[in-house]
Amino acid sequence: MIKGILLILAFLLFSLISESYVRSLEKLKGEREVKSELREVEIQLYGKKGLEWKIRGTTLTYVSSHVVVKNPVIRTENYTITSERLYMDRNSRRGRLEGKVEIRGPNLYLRTLNAYVDLVKNVAWGYERLILRKDSNVIRGRGFKIFFKPFKVHINEVESIHTAP
């Protein structure tokens, strides 16, 4: 009888140990997502007409299809977009720019806090307050959409327009 009780206790102990082992393996299985980090990177995106965009950054972090670029400088033809961070989906080539977003080009300067970019459709847009300098005009407003090819700028809500003499 004592052997039977000891056998049952040993079986219960074995089942508890094996259950905790299986749970620890399940946790490890969920944590297998690979995260890569690169420093001083340049990404070139090609389209039907050849090289369309260049993205440079101080650090690139890559997890599955999500890319985070710190201090990105995004260039297309005559236009440059800078910000503190770019969060981009590698497959759709759409992203979110966060922190001190600036768009510069010939006779153009736009500054806002956050913006979005679609590198396939060559469009940048945002919903925050902005300052836009075009030639000698200074425009304050909220929300914008910039088409890079062909170049067009739309401001959603214009608050004020100032013209330099």
C-alpha positions as CSV (number, residue, x, y, z in Angstrom):
1,M,0.0,0.0,0.0
2,I,2.8,2.4,0.8
3,K,4.4,1.6,-2.5
4,G,1.1,2.4,-4.3
5,I,0.9,5.8,-2.5
6,L,4.6,6.6,-3.3
7,L,3.9,5.6,-6.9
8,I,0.9,8.0,-7.1
9,L,2.9,10.8,-5.5
10,A,5.8,10.3,-7.9
11,F,3.4,10.4,-10.8
12,L,1.8,13.6,-9.5
13,L,5.2,15.2,-9.0
14,F,6.3,14.1,-12.5
15,S,3.1,15.6,-14.1
16,L,3.6,18.9,-12.3
17,I,7.2,19.2,-13.4
18,S,6.4,18.3,-17.0
19,E,3.5,20.8,-17.1
20,S,5.7,23.6,-15.9
21,Y,8.4,22.6,-18.5
22,V,5.8,22.7,-21.3
23,R,4.6,26.1,-20.2
24,S,8.2,27.5,-20.2
25,L,8.6,26.1,-23.8
26,E,5.4,27.8,-24.9
27,K,6.7,31.2,-23.6
28,L,10.0,30.7,-25.5
29,K,8.1,29.9,-28.6
30,G,6.2,33.2,-28.4
31,E,9.5,35.2,-27.9
32,R,11.2,34.0,-31.0
33,E,10.5,37.1,-33.0
34,V,13.8,38.4,-34.3
35,K,14.7,42.0,-33.9
36,S,17.6,43.5,-35.8
37,E,19.3,46.9,-35.4
38,L,21.5,48.6,-38.0
39,R,23.5,51.8,-37.6
40,E,24.1,54.5,-40.3
41,V,21.8,53.0,-42.9
42,E,20.7,54.0,-46.4
43,I,17.7,52.4,-48.1
44,Q,17.0,52.9,-51.8
45,L,13.5,52.3,-53.1
46,Y,13.0,51.7,-56.8
47,G,9.8,52.1,-58.9
48,K,8.9,51.8,-62.6
49,K,11.1,54.8,-63.4
50,G,14.2,53.6,-61.5
51,L,15.4,55.1,-58.1
52,E,12.5,57.0,-56.6
53,W,13.3,57.4,-52.9
54,K,16.4,57.3,-50.6
55,I,16.1,56.9,-46.9
56,R,19.0,57.5,-44.6
57,G,19.0,57.2,-40.8
58,T,21.2,56.9,-37.8
59,T,19.6,53.7,-36.6
60,L,17.2,51.2,-38.2
61,T,15.3,48.6,-36.1
62,Y,13.7,45.8,-38.0
63,V,11.0,43.4,-36.6
64,S,9.1,41.2,-39.1
65,S,7.8,43.7,-41.7
66,H,8.0,46.8,-39.4
67,V,10.9,49.2,-39.8
68,V,11.8,52.0,-37.4
69,V,14.3,54.6,-38.6
70,K,15.7,57.2,-36.2
71,N,16.5,60.6,-37.6
72,P,15.4,59.7,-41.1
73,V,16.3,61.9,-44.1
74,I,14.0,60.9,-47.0
75,R,14.8,62.2,-50.5
76,T,13.0,62.2,-53.8
77,E,14.2,64.3,-56.7
78,N,14.3,67.9,-55.3
79,Y,12.5,67.3,-52.0
80,T,13.7,66.2,-48.6
81,I,11.7,65.0,-45.6
82,T,13.2,64.9,-42.1
83,S,11.9,63.9,-38.7
84,E,12.9,62.3,-35.4
85,R,11.5,58.9,-36.3
86,L,9.9,57.0,-39.2
87,Y,7.7,54.0,-38.5
88,M,7.2,52.2,-41.8
89,D,5.7,48.9,-43.1
90,R,8.2,47.3,-45.4
91,N,5.5,45.6,-47.5
92,S,3.1,48.5,-48.1
93,R,5.9,51.2,-48.0
94,R,3.6,53.4,-46.0
95,G,4.8,55.1,-42.8
96,R,4.3,57.5,-40.0
97,L,6.8,60.4,-39.3
98,E,7.0,61.5,-35.7
99,G,8.6,64.6,-34.2
100,K,9.7,67.8,-35.9
101,V,8.7,66.8,-39.4
102,E,10.1,69.1,-42.1
103,I,9.6,69.0,-45.8
104,R,12.0,71.1,-48.0
105,G,12.2,71.7,-51.7
106,P,12.7,74.4,-54.2
107,N,11.0,77.5,-52.7
108,L,9.1,75.3,-50.2
109,Y,9.4,74.7,-46.5
110,L,6.8,72.9,-44.4
111,R,7.0,72.2,-40.7
112,T,4.6,70.1,-38.6
113,L,4.7,67.7,-35.6
114,N,3.6,64.4,-37.2
115,A,2.9,63.3,-40.7
116,Y,2.3,60.2,-42.9
117,V,4.0,59.1,-46.1
118,D,3.1,56.7,-48.9
119,L,6.3,56.0,-50.9
120,V,4.4,54.0,-53.5
121,K,1.9,56.8,-54.3
122,N,4.5,59.6,-53.7
123,V,2.3,61.4,-51.2
124,A,2.8,62.9,-47.7
125,W,0.0,64.2,-45.5
126,G,-0.8,65.2,-42.0
127,Y,-3.5,66.5,-39.7
128,E,-1.5,68.6,-37.2
129,R,-0.8,72.4,-37.2
130,L,1.7,73.4,-39.8
131,I,3.7,76.3,-41.1
132,L,4.3,76.4,-44.9
133,R,6.6,78.8,-46.7
134,K,6.1,78.9,-50.4
135,D,8.1,81.5,-52.3
136,S,7.5,84.7,-50.2
137,N,4.2,83.5,-48.6
138,V,4.0,82.1,-45.1
139,I,0.9,80.0,-44.4
140,R,-0.3,78.7,-41.1
141,G,-2.9,76.0,-41.0
142,R,-3.9,72.6,-40.0
143,G,-3.7,69.5,-42.2
144,F,-2.0,69.1,-45.5
145,K,-1.4,66.8,-48.4
146,I,1.6,67.0,-50.7
147,F,1.8,65.1,-54.0
148,F,5.4,64.9,-55.1
149,K,4.9,63.6,-58.7
150,P,3.5,65.8,-60.1
151,F,4.0,68.4,-57.3
152,K,0.9,69.8,-55.7
153,V,0.2,71.1,-52.1
154,H,-3.2,71.1,-50.5
155,I,-3.8,72.8,-47.1
156,N,-7.0,71.6,-45.3
157,E,-7.6,74.6,-42.9
158,V,-5.8,77.8,-43.7
159,E,-5.6,80.0,-40.5
160,S,-3.5,82.9,-41.8
161,I,-1.5,83.9,-44.9
162,H,1.4,86.4,-44.6
163,T,3.2,87.8,-47.6
164,A,6.7,89.2,-47.3
165,P,7.3,92.5,-49.1
